[in-house]
Amino acid sequence: MKSLEKIKTAVLACLLSVFAFGSTVLAQGNPTLSDAEVASAAVTANQIDIDFAAIAKEKSKDTQVLKFAETMANDHRAVIEQAVALAKKLSVTPKDNAVTQQLKADAEKTKAQLRAKSGKAFDKAYIDNEVAYHTSVISAVKDLLIPETENEELKELLMSVVPALEAHLEHAKMIQHNMSKK
């Protein structure tokens, strides 16, 4: 059972790499990536969320935001560890590629926007970004990856990841809603 969870987490890492640029993917069609390029994008996408969480932990005073950021950092660190272990097991060396480069460029813009804000404006920007990100992820899984997947086991695995993604989204939306009441 633990190996199935590790596989789900590794697949989630790969999915996150695709979702982070979901609008680009949907606009341009599916990119063709080797396993090494997917591994690079997965690790990069997860590191980006860790970086966003680090900014939140530096700038926010809001308990909900801080707890959410800590959860995102912990979850994504665990995903990176498992993705790296899986890549090593499969003898895949992550390879930089256009997707990874785009992820990094987009992240730098978002980090600059987040760093330019403070107080409640920062908290709102951070949580709004997380809501948009997870919305894109869920859409990409349901509308792009699942329909494109031919392997039934992989398709089932993708479908099984959706509830976890939806839980992250709902958590971010709950915080967003609570912020609107303040």
C-alpha positions as CSV (number, residue, x, y, z in Angstrom):
1,M,0.0,0.0,0.0
2,K,2.9,2.4,0.8
3,S,4.3,1.9,-2.7
4,L,0.9,2.8,-4.3
5,E,0.9,6.0,-2.2
6,K,4.5,6.8,-3.4
7,I,3.4,6.2,-7.0
8,K,0.4,8.5,-6.5
9,T,2.6,11.2,-5.0
10,A,5.1,10.9,-7.8
11,V,2.4,11.1,-10.3
12,L,1.0,14.2,-8.5
13,A,4.5,15.7,-8.8
14,C,4.4,15.2,-12.5
15,L,0.9,16.5,-12.7
16,L,1.9,19.6,-10.8
17,S,4.5,20.3,-13.4
18,V,1.9,20.2,-16.1
19,F,-0.7,22.2,-14.2
20,A,1.6,25.0,-13.3
21,F,1.6,25.9,-17.0
22,G,-1.9,24.6,-17.7
23,S,-3.1,27.5,-19.7
24,T,0.0,27.3,-21.9
25,V,-0.5,23.6,-22.4
26,L,-4.2,24.0,-23.3
27,A,-3.3,26.9,-25.7
28,Q,-0.4,25.0,-27.5
29,G,-1.5,21.4,-27.2
30,N,0.3,18.7,-25.2
31,P,4.1,19.2,-25.0
32,T,6.1,16.2,-25.8
33,L,8.4,15.5,-22.9
34,S,10.9,12.7,-22.1
35,D,10.8,11.1,-18.7
36,A,13.9,13.2,-17.8
37,E,12.2,16.4,-18.8
38,V,9.0,15.5,-16.8
39,A,11.2,14.7,-13.8
40,S,12.9,18.1,-14.1
41,A,9.5,19.9,-14.5
42,A,8.0,18.0,-11.6
43,V,10.8,18.9,-9.2
44,T,10.8,22.5,-10.4
45,A,7.1,22.9,-10.0
46,N,7.2,21.6,-6.5
47,Q,10.2,23.7,-5.6
48,I,8.2,26.8,-6.9
49,D,5.4,26.1,-4.5
50,I,7.9,25.7,-1.7
51,D,9.4,29.0,-2.7
52,F,5.9,30.7,-2.6
53,A,5.3,29.2,0.8
54,A,8.7,30.5,2.1
55,I,7.7,34.0,1.0
56,A,4.3,33.6,2.8
57,K,6.1,32.4,5.9
58,E,8.4,35.5,5.8
59,K,5.7,38.1,5.0
60,S,2.4,36.9,6.5
61,K,1.2,37.3,10.1
62,D,-2.1,35.6,9.4
63,T,-2.3,32.2,11.2
64,Q,-4.4,30.6,8.4
65,V,-2.0,31.7,5.7
66,L,1.0,30.5,7.7
67,K,-0.5,27.1,8.4
68,F,-1.5,26.7,4.8
69,A,2.0,27.7,3.6
70,E,3.6,25.2,6.0
71,T,1.3,22.5,4.7
72,M,2.2,23.4,1.1
73,A,5.9,23.4,1.9
74,N,5.8,20.1,3.7
75,D,3.7,18.4,1.1
76,H,5.8,19.6,-1.8
77,R,9.1,18.7,0.0
78,A,7.8,15.2,0.4
79,V,6.7,15.0,-3.3
80,I,10.2,16.2,-4.4
81,E,11.9,13.5,-2.2
82,Q,9.6,10.8,-3.6
83,A,9.9,12.1,-7.2
84,V,13.7,12.2,-6.9
85,A,13.8,8.7,-5.4
86,L,11.6,7.4,-8.2
87,A,13.7,9.1,-10.9
88,K,16.8,7.5,-9.3
89,K,15.2,4.1,-9.2
90,L,14.3,4.4,-12.9
91,S,17.8,5.8,-13.7
92,V,16.3,9.0,-15.0
93,T,18.3,12.2,-14.7
94,P,16.1,15.3,-14.7
95,K,16.8,17.4,-17.8
96,D,16.1,21.1,-18.1
97,N,13.7,21.9,-20.9
98,A,11.3,24.6,-22.2
99,V,8.6,23.7,-19.7
100,T,11.0,23.9,-16.8
101,Q,12.3,27.2,-18.1
102,Q,8.8,28.6,-18.5
103,L,7.8,27.4,-15.0
104,K,10.8,29.3,-13.6
105,A,10.1,32.5,-15.5
106,D,6.5,32.5,-14.5
107,A,7.5,31.8,-10.9
108,E,9.9,34.7,-10.8
109,K,7.1,37.1,-12.0
110,T,4.8,35.7,-9.3
111,K,7.4,35.9,-6.6
112,A,8.1,39.6,-7.5
113,Q,4.4,40.4,-7.3
114,L,4.2,38.7,-3.9
115,R,7.3,40.4,-2.6
116,A,5.9,43.8,-3.6
117,K,2.9,43.3,-1.3
118,S,2.6,43.3,2.4
119,G,0.0,42.7,5.1
120,K,-3.5,41.7,4.0
121,A,-2.7,42.6,0.4
122,F,0.1,40.0,0.5
123,D,-2.1,37.4,2.2
124,K,-4.8,37.9,-0.4
125,A,-2.4,37.7,-3.4
126,Y,-0.8,34.5,-2.0
127,I,-4.1,32.7,-1.4
128,D,-5.6,33.9,-4.7
129,N,-2.5,32.5,-6.5
130,E,-3.0,29.2,-4.7
131,V,-6.7,29.0,-5.6
132,A,-5.9,29.8,-9.3
133,Y,-3.1,27.3,-9.4
134,H,-5.1,24.4,-7.9
135,T,-8.1,25.3,-10.2
136,S,-5.8,25.0,-13.2
137,V,-4.3,21.7,-11.9
138,I,-7.7,20.1,-11.5
139,S,-8.9,21.3,-14.9
140,A,-5.7,20.0,-16.5
141,V,-6.1,16.6,-14.9
142,K,-9.8,16.2,-15.7
143,D,-9.9,17.8,-19.1
144,L,-6.5,17.1,-20.5
145,L,-4.5,14.3,-18.8
146,I,-7.2,11.8,-18.0
147,P,-8.8,11.9,-21.5
148,E,-5.3,11.6,-23.2
149,T,-4.2,8.7,-21.0
150,E,-4.5,5.3,-22.7
151,N,-3.1,3.1,-19.9
152,E,-6.0,2.1,-17.7
153,E,-3.9,1.9,-14.5
154,L,-2.4,5.3,-15.1
155,K,-5.9,6.7,-15.9
156,E,-7.2,5.2,-12.6
157,L,-4.3,6.7,-10.8
158,L,-4.9,10.1,-12.3
159,M,-8.5,9.9,-11.3
160,S,-7.5,8.9,-7.8
161,V,-5.3,12.1,-7.4
162,V,-8.2,14.4,-8.2
163,P,-9.8,14.3,-4.7
164,A,-6.5,15.3,-3.1
165,L,-6.1,18.2,-5.5
166,E,-9.7,19.2,-4.8
167,A,-9.0,19.1,-1.0
168,H,-6.1,21.5,-1.5
169,L,-8.3,23.8,-3.6
170,E,-11.1,23.7,-1.0
171,H,-8.6,24.5,1.8
172,A,-7.3,27.5,-0.2
173,K,-10.9,28.7,-1.0
174,M,-11.9,28.4,2.7
175,I,-9.0,30.7,3.6
176,Q,-9.9,33.0,0.8
177,H,-13.5,33.1,2.0
178,N,-12.4,33.7,5.6
179,M,-10.3,36.6,4.4
180,S,-13.2,38.2,2.7
181,K,-15.0,38.4,6.0
182,K,-12.3,40.3,7.7
